[in-house]
């Protein structure tokens, strides 16, 4: 099974305004889509699709801990040292609870994420079941630029009569695309 892509052939064809009978370039477009997904994934340093993560972290005597990847969908286990923290059934019961961004120890747990080196083990699932539209839009833009550049491979600019008429940024994220992606970037956390 191949990794989920951040756009589809149908959406890319529509974005490029290709007619339904213009299918000769479909194999090329099918190569460009995973490339665009890869550019985004490398920029973010993680795959946005739902995945299970294991983090081994340092404890800092805190009641809550941020995960590196969000949004959190589920938590499989929280271990502090050798103590396996149970899932809480309510905020007033012992154990852990979580929201999209953090895992919390309830006050009734009588524990914190105790200070220590690599003494916290978290196993959780995070990511998106459906890729956010703004991410797909970045993927579509990257793929469209890559597709349009196939006629000018290796060119950085084009000039006529000594004047530059166009410059190209093939395969590079624009500043606006980076701003969009930065809202999905990994959360800096204390190790």
Secondary structure, DSSP 8 states (H G I E B T S, - for coil): -----SS-HHHHHHHTT--TT--TTHHHHHHHHHHHHHHHHHHHTS--B-EEEEEEEEE-SBSEEE-SSSSEEEEEEEEETTEEE-B-SSTTSSSEEE-SSEEEE-GGG---B-SEEEEEEEEEEESBSS--HHHHHHHHHHHHHHHHGGGGTT-SEEEETTEEEEE--TT---HHHHHHHHTTS------
